[in-house]
């Protein structure tokens, strides 16, 4: 879904950076630093979504040991820690729990990302939060 629709905003009103699995990589980090430093963004929101295929792929790789082609193993490697943590949860299902945990982990990583984001966050110039978008209901829940 287009974030502009989910947040009732006009086209171009949001600075949107997308990557499969919401994983933080150097290009995504640089884009967010640009938005904070040059555009004065006050908020970064990491939004996972229900039924996330990237998180589901990470779960399947861990369970079946399948080997993925290209750079897909890097994506799975970045998501694996969230899956390991989610496996320990007593309630809910693994996919939903892993999606939420992955969002929380990426938010934490952004808050520690030096120098631009960490400094802006510590100085209370920006906030960094996480959420999960439910594709079925259209609701966004903070995590």
DOMIZA-118531 format. One record per residue (C-alpha): x, y, z. Coordinates in steps of 0.2 Angstrom, whole numbers, plus 5000, padded with zeros to 4 digits. Layout:
% DOMIZA-118531
XYZ...
***
This chain:
% DOMIZA-118531
500050005000500650184997501050265013500250425008498550325007498850245024499150415032497950515022499350625014499550694997500850624985502550684989502050745007503050595014504850555011504750365008506150245007505750055004506749895006506249715007506149665025506449835032508249795034509449935037510849945024512050085019511050145005509450155015510350235029511150365018509350405011508650435029510150535034509850645018508050665024508450715041509950825037509350915022507450905023507250915041506250765043505550755061505050575061505650405054504350265055504950085051503350005045503249815043501749735036500749575039501249425029502949495025503749385012505449435016505249385035504349225029505749185018506949205032505849085043505848955029507748965026507948935045506748785045507248705029509048755026508648805008509948904999509349064990510149134975511049304973511049424987509449354995510549265009511049435015509249485017508849335026510449355037509849525042508149455047508649295056508949375073507149435074506549255069507649185083506949305096505149275090505349085091505449105110503749205112502349105120500949185111500449235093501149155078502949145072502749255057501749395065502949395080504549395069503849545059503549645074505249595081506149645065505349815066505849835084507649785079507749905064507150045075508450015088509850005074509250175067509350255084511150195086511650245068513050365069513250505066511750595058510350495065511050455082511450635085509750695079508850565090509850605105509650795103507750765101507650835084506850675077505950525084506150355077504650235079504050065073502349995067501549855058500249885044498949755043498549725025496849645028496149785040497149935034497649975052499350025058499849965076501450045084502649915091
***
